[in-house]
Amino acid sequence: MIEDIRKRALHRTSILEGQVRGLARMIENEDYCMDIIAQSRAIQKALASLDKLLIENHLRTHVAHMFAEGGEHREQAVAELLKAYDLETR
């Protein structure tokens, strides 16, 4: 994994852990539904941001290598990206 991306991804997972703990407390305390939903949506956005980092790392490392190899490796890279974005047709 690219070191900068690894550090940023780990930082984001730490933030996510706190957000999820906060969400659980909100549910336990029976906070206002819209506040709980807002927190849940914030977590979803944070997860999407983490996904972007992980996809960037995969593109810059594994996919670049797989495309350079060509043939079946290239096809595997394409299949993985389609799967990552829920675009599989098979």
Rosetta blueprint (number, residue, H / E / L):
1 M L
2 I L
3 E H
4 D H
5 I H
6 R H
7 K H
8 R H
9 A H
10 L H
11 H H
12 R H
13 T H
14 S H
15 I H
16 L H
17 E H
18 G H
19 Q H
20 V H
21 R H
22 G H
23 L H
24 A H
25 R H
26 M H
27 I H
28 E H
29 N L
30 E L
31 D L
32 Y L
33 C H
34 M H
35 D H
36 I H
37 I H
38 A H
39 Q H
40 S H
41 R H
42 A H
43 I H
44 Q H
45 K H
46 A H
47 L H
48 A H
49 S H
50 L H
51 D H
52 K H
53 L H
54 L H
55 I H
56 E H
57 N H
58 H H
59 L H
60 R H
61 T H
62 H H
63 V H
64 A H
65 H H
66 M H
67 F H
68 A H
69 E H
70 G L
71 G H
72 E H
73 H H
74 R H
75 E H
76 Q H
77 A H
78 V H
79 A H
80 E H
81 L H
82 L H
83 K H
84 A H
85 Y L
86 D L
87 L L
88 E L
89 T L
90 R L
